[in-house]
Amino acid sequence: MSNSIYPWQESSWQQLQLLRQRMPHAILFHGAAGIGKSDFIERFAQGLLCEAVLPDGHACGQCASCGWFSQQNHPDYRRVRPEALEDEPAESEEGEGEAKKTAKSTKAPSKEIKIEQIRNLSDFMNISTHRQGLRVVVLYPAEALNMPASNALLKTLEEPPPGTVFLLASNSLDRLLPTILSRCRKFALPMPSHAEALAWLKAQGVPDADSWLREQGGAPLAAMTQAETGNRDDLEVLLQLLAHPSVEGALKVADKLQKVPLSAQVSWLQRWLYDLFSYKLAGNIRYYPRYQKELASLAGKIHVSRLMAAIKGANERRATADHPLSPKLFLEDMLLDYAACCA
């Protein structure tokens, strides 16, 4: 694993090294999605485990510990994240039978961190370390913890094992238990400036970098991921409706996009509403400058009170977008509300 971190993280890395003299038992890194938090904390984890750490806090990349870490089999390191983020699907449990194995293989990977994953840390934390150093647990995204897992983690954080450091990352602190927040040292990772993120994307050879970056809210890694797919089709379907709202259009789009992740669609709507609000008040567009004409037209018609209500509704929907009873009904309700707002 390379010691390099992203250019916009250099200052944060230097600030983080000040904590090493009196290392907290748990650090919660927080910031916007798509800015490289998971990469950052895994670099830090490698540095904590390194046996010949460099003066700047980076791992040496040469010692036995770094060798294990690069091969993802360090005995004093554990990474906890949802099954959906793992490189390989979880293996079927032994003794379940062929039918059970087939069912598990077709089941969608979980987006939650489950209590079993937290309980599985017990043996790891109760044995001595292999190199007489620290024991490090990396967990992200922390908001993926379901309630039983959150409570299990809380018990561990209340009585942390000696020599163990927890490194958590979160995109949304308001989705975590206040008791977990109170037992972690919070460390903010800021969003890069637009110019800094754009320069990095161009250096990676991303075409149309400015548009991708704006559409992803300024998050460079999210922008690069989307640019690599080269596919704006679903976004364009939604934006066309938002630009020209109608009841009939809302129903058609809900049917067409019901299999697209709802959290993404709510985010697209939130950004559109932000642009609409910003243009109405100050004539500025942040996310979708390609739609300046349509935004200007809508901003001239919509009343501020209706726009504020639409923004509030979109924010509330974001909290339930990952667990809807029916994706199609969820979308219909959201888009019909928007159409009514613009009527």
Secondary structure, DSSP 8 states (H G I E B T S, - for coil): ------GGGHHHHHHHHTTGGG--SEEEEE--TTS-HHHHHHHHHHHHH-SS--TTS---S-SHHHHHHHTT--TTEEEE--GGGSSS-----TTSHHHHHHHHHHS---SSB-HHHHHTHHHHHTS--SSSS-EEEEE--GGGB-HHHHHHHHHHHHS--TTEEEEEEES-GGGS-HHHHHTSEEEE-----HHHHHHHHHHTT-TTHHHHHHHTTT-HHHHHHHHHHT--HHHHHHHHHHHS--HHHHHHHHHHTTTS-HHHHHHHHHHHHHHHHHHHHHS--SS-GGGHHHHHHHHHHS-HHHHHHHHHHHHHHHTTTTS-S-HHHHHHHHHHHHHHHH-
